[in-house]
Amino acid sequence: MAYRKRVFLNPISVGAPSFVQAIADDSYEGTYQIGNYMLIIADCRRNIMLEFSLGNARQRAISLKKIDKLVKVITEFRDAVYAEAELIDKQAK
């Protein structure tokens, strides 16, 4: 099952194109191992592309750990930003 999604992170009124794009090709029920599996994160003129190779068992294990670590760090970062924003809001009142 293929997956493709691009989500803009900033409102258009900001005028700074910021987005995340995810691409996961269809493996055709596991028969095609050389597909594209990548995450693109862009902010203004800066882009990073993270690849998640599924070509062999070792690469699949590494890619699955990589995406799990990425999700963990992003979740922890979100929690820290929310906590700091709350503290700053309390001081601003």
N, C-alpha and C positions, 0 to 999 in steps of 0.2 A: 504494500500500500504506500504510494507516494505521498509526501507531505511537503507543501510549499506554503510559506506564509511570510509576509512582510508587514510589520507594524511600525507606524511612525510614533516616535516617543515624545516629540514636542508638538504643541499646537501649531498650526500653520501660521498663526499671527506672529510667532517668534521669529520666523524667517531663517531659522537654522535647521537644515534637514538632519534629523537624528532618527535612526531607525534600527531595528533588529530584523534580520531576515534568516529564516531557517529553511534548509533544503535537505530533504531525505528522499532519495530515489527509491523506486519500487524494486525489490529483489526478485520479483516474480516467483513468490513462494519459496525463497531461499536459493533459487538456481542462479541468480546473478549477483556476484559478490563485489563487483568493481564499481558500484554506483557512487554518486556524489552524496556525501553526508557532511554538511558544513553549516556553520553558524557565522553570520556576518553581523558585526556590530559597528555602526557608523555614527559619528557625531561631528557635524560640520564637515570638515575636509579630512578627518581622520577615520580610517577604516581598519578593522581587524577581521581576519577570516580564520576561523578555527575549523580544522578538518578532523573528521572522525572516521578513520578508515575501518572497513569491515571485511577486508580482503582475505584475512586468515584468522585462525582462532586467537593468536597472540594479539593481533591488531584489534580484534573485536573486544578482547578483555581490556586492553589499554584505553580504547575509545569509551567504553562503558564507564570505566573508573574516572576518566577525564570529565565526562558530562556530569557524573554524580558529584565530583569535587566542585565543578563550576556552579552547579545549582546550590550546593551547600554554602559556598562563599557568597554568592549573590543573595541568598536568603539571610545570612548573618549580616551582610552589609546593609540590606534593607532594614532589618531590625535596628541596627545601630543608627542609621539615618533618621528613622522615625523617632527613636528615643531622644536624639539630639535636637530634632525639630521641636519636639514637645518641651524640652527644657528651655530652648530659646523662646518659644511662644510664652512660657510662664514668666520669663524675665522681661519680655516686652510689655506685659500687662501692668 
